Amino acid sequence: MTLLDTPLGRLDGSAATLGELTRGQVALVVNVASRCGLTAQYATLERLHQTYAERGFTVVGVPCNQFGDQEPGTAADIAEFCASTYGVTFPMAAKLDVNGPTRHPVYEGLTSTVDADGAAGDVQWNFEKFLLNPEGTVVARYRPGVRPDDPAVTTAIETELD
């Protein structure tokens, strides 16, 4: 089974795989939270999604409540917040764990990827980003403090889209 074949429910409760959420596109998979100091990254993620969508790119938001209880809401709460506050149109997965013994299998695969400093392992905080090519291979990892519109991120996206 590949990373794209891994079951990953949608925020609306319907079944999906990571591949169904990415739809064979270049994808930026991001663990998100509504009550975090980095929550404003939602706006930048949506702009990134809109900028590159026609070229075969998507963002996939993955709500997670493991960091400071910053995503405590229900799926309906999260969906309402994302739509009304940031106009999010990119796919959202069901809330899940990204670290520890209850880490979702998608994150088992993602966290084995090293970041720019050569470090793999646990997600550090909300808004950690993983760039996947259309085949589902992780080609880059960006820690939470790296903004979605950082030139390193946009250059990597453009490289994968070319």
C-alpha positions as CSV (number, residue, x, y, z in Angstrom):
1,M,0.0,0.0,0.0
2,T,1.3,3.5,-0.9
3,L,0.9,6.7,1.0
4,L,-1.8,7.7,-1.4
5,D,-3.8,4.5,-0.8
6,T,-3.9,5.2,3.0
7,P,-7.5,5.7,4.3
8,L,-7.9,9.3,5.5
9,G,-11.5,10.4,6.2
10,R,-12.8,13.8,5.0
11,L,-13.9,16.4,7.5
12,D,-17.5,15.8,6.5
13,G,-17.2,12.3,7.8
14,S,-17.1,10.5,4.5
15,A,-14.4,7.9,3.7
16,A,-11.5,8.8,1.5
17,T,-7.8,8.0,0.9
18,L,-5.0,10.6,0.8
19,G,-5.0,10.0,-3.0
20,E,-8.7,10.9,-3.3
21,L,-8.0,14.1,-1.4
22,T,-5.0,15.1,-3.5
23,R,-6.7,14.0,-6.8
24,G,-3.3,13.1,-8.4
25,Q,-2.0,16.6,-8.0
26,V,1.0,18.1,-6.3
27,A,-0.2,18.6,-2.8
28,L,0.9,20.4,0.4
29,V,-0.4,18.4,3.4
30,V,-0.6,20.6,6.5
31,N,-1.7,19.8,10.1
32,V,-3.9,22.8,11.0
33,A,-5.6,24.3,14.1
34,S,-8.1,27.0,14.6
35,R,-6.8,28.5,17.9
36,C,-3.1,28.7,17.2
37,G,-0.7,31.7,16.8
38,L,-0.1,30.3,13.3
39,T,-3.8,30.0,12.3
40,A,-3.4,33.0,10.0
41,Q,-1.5,30.7,7.7
42,Y,-4.9,29.5,6.6
43,A,-5.2,32.6,4.5
44,T,-1.8,32.1,2.9
45,L,-2.6,28.4,2.3
46,E,-5.9,29.4,0.6
47,R,-4.0,31.9,-1.6
48,L,-1.5,29.3,-2.5
49,H,-4.2,26.8,-3.4
50,Q,-6.0,29.4,-5.6
51,T,-2.8,30.5,-7.3
52,Y,-1.7,27.0,-8.4
53,A,-4.9,25.0,-8.5
54,E,-5.3,25.3,-12.3
55,R,-1.8,23.9,-12.7
56,G,-2.5,20.8,-10.7
57,F,-1.9,21.7,-7.1
58,T,-3.9,21.4,-3.9
59,V,-3.5,22.0,-0.2
60,V,-4.9,19.3,2.1
61,G,-5.7,20.5,5.6
62,V,-5.5,18.0,8.5
63,P,-7.0,19.3,11.7
64,C,-5.1,18.1,14.8
65,N,-5.7,18.8,18.5
66,Q,-2.4,17.5,19.9
67,F,-0.7,20.8,20.3
68,G,-2.0,22.9,23.2
69,D,-5.6,21.8,22.7
70,Q,-5.8,24.3,19.8
71,E,-8.3,22.4,17.7
72,P,-10.9,21.3,20.2
73,G,-14.0,21.8,18.0
74,T,-16.1,19.2,16.2
75,A,-15.8,18.6,12.5
76,A,-18.8,21.0,11.9
77,D,-17.1,23.7,14.1
78,I,-13.8,23.4,12.1
79,A,-15.6,23.5,8.7
80,E,-17.6,26.6,9.7
81,F,-14.5,28.4,11.1
82,C,-12.4,27.6,8.0
83,A,-15.1,28.7,5.5
84,S,-16.3,31.8,7.3
85,T,-13.0,33.1,8.6
86,Y,-10.6,32.2,5.8
87,G,-12.8,31.1,2.8
88,V,-11.1,27.8,2.7
89,T,-11.9,25.8,-0.5
90,F,-9.1,23.2,-0.3
91,P,-9.9,19.6,0.9
92,M,-9.9,19.1,4.7
93,A,-9.3,15.7,6.3
94,A,-10.9,14.5,9.5
95,K,-9.3,15.5,12.7
96,L,-6.5,13.1,13.6
97,D,-3.3,12.6,15.6
98,V,0.0,13.3,13.9
99,N,2.4,12.1,16.8
100,G,2.6,9.5,19.4
101,P,1.1,6.0,19.7
102,T,-2.2,7.1,18.1
103,R,-0.4,8.7,15.1
104,H,-2.4,8.3,11.9
105,P,-0.8,6.0,9.3
106,V,-0.5,8.9,6.8
107,Y,1.7,10.7,9.3
108,E,3.8,7.5,9.9
109,G,4.8,7.9,6.3
110,L,5.1,11.7,6.2
111,T,7.2,12.0,9.4
112,S,10.0,9.8,8.0
113,T,10.8,12.6,5.7
114,V,13.7,14.9,6.7
115,D,13.3,18.7,6.8
116,A,15.9,21.2,5.4
117,D,18.1,20.6,8.4
118,G,18.1,16.8,7.8
119,A,15.8,16.0,10.8
120,A,12.9,13.6,10.5
121,G,10.5,12.5,13.2
122,D,7.6,14.0,15.1
123,V,5.7,17.0,13.8
124,Q,6.8,19.9,15.9
125,W,3.6,22.0,16.1
126,N,0.6,23.0,14.1
127,F,1.1,24.0,10.5
128,E,3.9,21.7,9.6
129,K,3.9,21.1,5.9
130,F,4.7,18.2,3.6
131,L,5.0,18.6,-0.2
132,L,4.0,15.5,-2.2
133,N,4.4,15.0,-5.9
134,P,1.5,13.5,-7.9
135,E,2.7,10.0,-7.2
136,G,2.5,10.6,-3.5
137,T,6.2,10.8,-2.8
138,V,7.1,13.4,-0.2
139,V,9.6,15.8,-1.8
140,A,10.0,18.4,0.9
141,R,9.1,19.1,4.6
142,Y,8.7,22.5,6.1
143,R,8.5,23.1,9.8
144,P,5.6,25.3,11.3
145,G,7.5,28.6,11.2
146,V,8.0,28.4,7.4
147,R,5.2,30.4,5.8
148,P,3.3,28.7,3.0
149,D,4.4,31.5,0.6
150,D,8.1,31.3,1.6
151,P,10.2,31.2,-1.6
152,A,11.5,27.8,-0.7
153,V,8.0,26.4,-0.6
154,T,6.7,28.2,-3.8
155,T,9.9,27.3,-5.7
156,A,9.5,23.6,-4.8
157,I,5.8,23.7,-5.8
158,E,6.6,25.3,-9.1
159,T,9.4,22.7,-9.7
160,E,7.0,19.8,-9.1
161,L,4.4,21.4,-11.4
162,D,6.8,21.9,-14.3
